[in-house]
């Protein structure tokens, strides 16, 4: 299974008339935040592949359609017409995206857990403290336990905007990662964590790393990942 991951910028390789040819072998798309819904809608309509998204800390005009706290008092909204599936603060199973893990005898659905937002740095929308984020993650636990009993694993992909602490993050308040993400990864062991938020302006900054038993990938711009993972020997390891 090939998965196109995108975040944080309108990438000319994706926002292109040749997108369908360039990514013809992609099975699904994951959007890791700070993208306009118009851009996500373009990807959905041109690739016609299952697409999941979370919000970041920018491009939040449509957040009110998905979160009550982003609406004005007594504001009533119709459902937002979007071909992509919002994965924020949810655990999802896609039975149209079946894959077989090494050692398993039969295919099972792709298992995704999604988290929107960044650390609280100016009390804006979609920003959370460590304790607030911990509560958000705790609400995912019941469905993760069901996944474990049903499929033998908690999840395949942890889709977020922000990073774990000390994994691809920066030291300014806005771009510090969440410590609770580190704990979540260690406990629930996703094959991949896909995040955005960290812009790769410097070629020396890592896009992909290993942390505990998971592969952490920065989706900035665009990148393609594979399931199952074939070779991790050249991926640098980050430890606490």
N, C-alpha and C positions, 0 to 999 in steps of 0.2 A: 504494500500500500504506500502510495506517495502522497504527501501532504504538503500543500503550499501554505507557508506561514507569512503573515504580513503585519506591519505595525508602523505607526508614527509618521509616515510620510507617503505622499502619492508617488509611487515608484514608476518611472517611465517605462520600465520593462513590463510592468503589470498593467498600467493605464495606457494601453496600446491597442491598436487595431489588430495586432497579431497575437494577442493574449491567448486565444483559443489554440493556435498552432504551437506557441511556445510551451504551454502547460497542458498539452493534450493528454499526457499520461498521469496527470494529477487526479487523485480520487476524492479529495476534499480540501477545504480551505479553513484555516484558523486565523482570526483577526485579533491581535493582542492589544488593541486600544489606540487612542489618539488618532482615529481615522474618522472622516466624515461618513455619514450614512450614504451619501451619494456615491462615494467611492466603493463602499461595500456593496451597494446595489449594483454598481457597474460590474464588479467581480462576479456576483451571483448571476446576473443576466447574461453575461458573455461566456462564462465558463460552464454554467449550468451544473455545478457540483454542490454537494452538501457543504454549507458554510456556517461556521459558528463564530460568534464575536463576543468580546467583553469591552466595556468602556475603560478609558484611561482617566487622566485628569484634565484633558482638553477635548475639544470637539464634543461638547456635552449638550448641544441644542436639543437632541432627541432623548436625553436621559429621562425626562419627565414622563415619557410614554412607558417606561419600564420600571420606574421607581417613584413611589408616592411622595417621598420626601423631597423630590426635585420639582414638585408641582406647586403652583400657587394655591392658596387656601381656597377650597371649594372648586378648584379647576377640574373640569371633567373632560376626558379625552377619549376619542375613539382609538381602537387598536391601531398601532403604527403599521402601515403596509410594507412589510420587509420580507424578502425572500430568505434572509439569513436567520439563524436561530440564536437568540440571546442566551448565552451560557453563564451569565453573571450570577454567582452565589447559588449555583445548581450543580447537580450531578446528573449527567445525561448518558444514555445508552443509544447508540445508533445501530439499529438492526439492519440497515441498508449498507453499512460499512463493516462487513465481517472480515476477520483476519485470523490467522492461526499462529499462535505463539510457538516458538521452538519447544519441543517436548510435549506439546498438546496434540490430541488426536483429531480434534474437530474445531472449526472456526467459531469464534464468539464475537459479539458486537464490540465496536470501538467504544471505550469508556472514557468520558471526559468530565473533569471537574473544572468549573470556571469561577474566577474571582475578578471583579472590576476594581479600578481605583488605585490610588497611590497612598503614601504616607501623608498624614495631615501636616501641611507646612504653612497654610494661610487660612485654614478653616473653610475652604471652598467646597464645592460639590464633589462627591466621589473621592473624598479624602478621609483616611481613617487612622486612628491611633493603634498602637499594638493591641491594646485590650479590646477595642472595637473589632479589629480584624480577627482576633482570637474567637470572639463570639460568632462572627460570620462563618469561620471554619468549622466550629463545633456543630453548627446546624447542618453541615454536610455529612456528618459522621453516620447517622442512621442509614442513608442510602449507600455509603461506602461499605458498611458492614454487610448490607444485602448483596452488593457486588461480590464481596469476598466469598460469601456462602454460595452464590450462584455460579460465579465464574472462576473462582480460585485466586482472584486478585482484586485489589481495591479500585484501581484505575490505570489507564494507559497514559493519558495526557492531562497534566495540570496546566490549564490555560489562564494566565494572569496578565496584568499590565506591569505591575511592580515586580521587583526581583527579591530573592532571598537576601538576607544580610550577608555582606562580604562575598557575594557571588555576583559578579558583573555590576555591582552597584557603585555609587559615588558617595562622597562624604557630606555633601550639602543636604539640608533637611528635606528638600523635595525628592532627591534621588537615592536616599538611603533605602535599603531593602528591609523587609519585615523579618524579624527573628522568628516569628511564628510560622513563616513559610519554611524555614530550615527544619523546624520540628515536624511540620506536616510531611515534608519530603521523606524524612527519616522513618516516620511511622507508616505512611501509606505507599511509599515506594513507587511513584509513577515511573514509567519508562522514560517519558520526557516531561520536563517543565518548559513550556513555551511562554516567554515574556516579551514585553516591549520596554518603553520608557527610557532606555539608555540609548542615546543616539551614537552611532558608530562613525564619528567624524575622524577618529584617529585609527589608522590601520593596525596599530599595535594593540588596540583593545580587543579582547577575545569575544567571539560570537558564540562559541560553543565550548562547554566545559562539563566535567563530571563532578557531581557532588553526591556523596553517599552512593546509592545504587541508581541514581537518576542522571540523565543527560539534560543539562540546562542550555537552552538555545535562545538567543536574542533574535527576535523576528524583525528587527529594524529593516525597513525597506521590504525585502522579500528573501526567502530562503526555502529550500525544499528538504524535508526530512522523510525518512523511510521507516516503515514498520513491516516486519521485524528489523531490528538494528543488526547490521551485518558485521561491522568492525568498529571497536571503540579504542583500539590500541594507541591511536595517535591523538586521542582527545585528552587534553590536560586535566589533571585532577585537582580540585580545590578542597581543602580540609578546613575544619574550624580552627 
